[in-house]
Amino acid sequence: MSKWLRLLAIGIGFVALGIAFIHSPGTFSDTWVANGFGAVIIGLGLAHDTMQVVREVGWAAVVFFGIGCLVSVLTLIPGTSGLTLGKEGFVIRNLFRRISYQWPNVGEFAVVTIKYGAGSKKLVGFNDRLAATSTGAAINVKLTGRNSALPDTYSLSVEDLARLMTLWRERVVLGSK
């Protein structure tokens, strides 16, 4: 939840900055927005002057970060996102979308690392036997060693969530044999 609150706060800040760009472009017309980036936009014929560039950047910020704020608010509504564990399997809810997995179709859970640029992110990865032949699954296996991953850690550490998922899977799959 705190991740979505942080993203909402950042989004509100950039929407406010975009509104300032739209309503007072002259205040920002001597900044990098107008000088460096603006020269390219004007050179391409997409704007007539630096004030128009500042207004267009403002509108782009309002639209882009406004959508991000909307997604953050929707995600914070109770019931729109989460993880439900049950006897038959687990369900991931993400922005009103539900994806169900049955325990017998799910392989072992492990902490996986996704590298991007200079950074990385840890997630709980697993193998979904039903998705094993898809193109996306093949790419995921090359990146992380697993074909699927949980999209969030649901306020747990990535290690604790991997252990919890493993315990549930073992309890159902191994207990039924």
C-alpha positions in Angstrom: 0.0 0.0 0.0 2.8 2.4 0.8 4.3 2.0 -2.7 1.0 3.1 -4.2 0.7 6.1 -1.8 4.2 7.2 -2.8 3.4 6.9 -6.5 0.2 8.9 -5.9 2.1 11.6 -4.1 4.8 11.8 -6.8 2.0 11.8 -9.5 0.2 14.7 -7.8 3.4 16.6 -7.7 4.1 16.2 -11.4 0.4 17.0 -12.3 0.8 20.2 -10.2 4.0 21.1 -12.1 2.3 20.4 -15.4 -0.6 22.7 -14.5 1.9 25.4 -13.6 3.6 24.9 -17.0 0.2 25.2 -18.7 -1.0 28.3 -16.8 2.3 30.2 -16.5 4.5 29.1 -19.5 6.5 32.4 -19.4 7.8 31.5 -15.9 9.5 28.4 -17.3 10.3 29.5 -20.9 14.0 30.1 -20.0 14.5 26.6 -18.4 15.9 23.4 -20.0 12.3 22.5 -21.1 12.3 25.5 -23.4 15.9 25.7 -24.4 17.3 22.2 -25.0 14.2 20.1 -25.6 12.3 23.0 -26.9 14.7 23.7 -29.7 14.2 20.1 -31.0 10.4 20.5 -30.8 10.4 23.8 -32.6 12.9 22.5 -35.2 10.5 19.6 -36.0 7.7 22.2 -36.5 5.7 20.8 -33.5 5.7 24.2 -31.8 6.0 27.8 -32.7 7.8 29.2 -29.7 9.2 28.2 -26.3 6.0 29.2 -24.5 4.1 26.7 -26.6 6.7 24.0 -25.9 6.3 24.6 -22.1 2.5 24.4 -22.4 2.8 21.1 -24.4 5.2 19.6 -21.9 2.7 20.7 -19.2 -0.2 18.9 -20.9 2.0 15.8 -21.4 2.8 15.8 -17.7 -0.8 16.3 -16.7 -2.0 13.4 -18.9 0.8 10.9 -18.1 1.0 11.5 -14.4 -2.8 12.0 -14.1 -3.2 8.4 -15.5 -0.7 7.2 -13.0 -2.6 8.9 -10.2 -5.8 7.3 -11.3 -4.1 3.8 -11.4 -2.8 4.5 -7.9 -6.2 5.5 -6.5 -7.9 2.5 -8.1 -5.2 0.1 -6.7 -5.8 1.6 -3.2 -9.5 0.8 -3.3 -10.1 -2.3 -1.1 -10.6 -5.5 -3.1 -9.1 -4.2 -6.4 -5.7 -5.8 -5.8 -4.4 -8.6 -3.6 -3.5 -12.2 -3.2 -5.9 -14.9 -1.9 -4.6 -18.3 -1.0 -7.0 -21.3 -0.8 -7.2 -25.0 -0.8 -7.5 -25.3 -4.6 -4.9 -22.6 -5.5 -4.4 -18.9 -5.4 -5.9 -15.8 -7.0 -4.1 -12.6 -7.9 -6.3 -9.6 -8.2 -4.8 -6.6 -10.0 -6.9 -3.6 -11.0 -10.1 -5.6 -11.0 -8.5 -8.4 -13.1 -8.3 -11.9 -11.6 -5.9 -14.6 -12.5 -6.3 -18.0 -10.9 -3.7 -20.7 -10.4 -4.3 -24.3 -9.3 -1.7 -25.7 -6.9 -1.0 -28.8 -9.0 -0.2 -26.6 -12.0 2.3 -24.5 -10.1 6.0 -25.4 -9.6 8.3 -24.3 -6.8 8.4 -20.7 -5.7 11.7 -18.9 -5.4 13.1 -15.3 -5.1 14.0 -14.1 -8.6 15.8 -11.0 -9.7 14.9 -8.9 -12.7 17.7 -6.7 -13.9 17.0 -3.5 -15.8 19.6 -0.9 -16.6 21.7 -0.3 -13.5 18.9 -1.5 -11.2 17.1 -4.7 -10.3 14.0 -5.8 -8.6 13.3 -9.0 -6.6 10.0 -10.9 -7.1 8.6 -14.3 -6.2 8.9 -16.4 -9.3 7.3 -19.8 -10.1 6.7 -22.1 -13.0 3.1 -22.2 -14.3 2.8 -25.5 -16.2 -0.1 -24.1 -18.2 1.9 -21.2 -19.5 5.1 -23.2 -20.1 4.9 -23.0 -23.9 4.0 -19.3 -24.4 6.5 -16.8 -25.8 6.2 -14.6 -22.7 7.0 -17.6 -20.5 10.2 -18.4 -22.6 11.4 -14.8 -22.2 10.7 -14.9 -18.5 12.6 -18.1 -18.1 15.6 -16.6 -19.8 15.4 -13.5 -17.6 14.6 -15.1 -14.2 14.7 -18.9 -14.4 10.9 -19.0 -13.9 8.1 -18.5 -16.3 5.8 -16.5 -14.0 6.0 -14.2 -11.0 3.8 -12.6 -8.4 3.3 -8.9 -9.3 3.7 -7.7 -5.7 5.0 -8.8 -2.3 1.7 -7.8 -0.5 3.4 -6.1 2.4 5.7 -9.1 3.0 9.4 -9.4 2.3 10.1 -11.2 -1.0 11.7 -14.1 1.0 8.7 -14.4 3.4 6.3 -14.4 0.6 8.2 -17.1 -1.3 8.3 -19.2 2.0 4.5 -18.7 2.5 3.7 -19.7 -1.1 5.9 -22.8 -0.8 4.2 -23.8 2.5 0.8 -23.5 1.0 1.8 -25.4 -2.2 3.5 -28.2 -0.2 0.5 -28.5 2.2 -1.9 -29.0 -0.7 0.2 -30.9 -3.3 2.2 -33.1 -1.0 -0.6 -33.6 1.5 -2.9 -35.0 -1.2 -0.5 -37.8 -2.2 
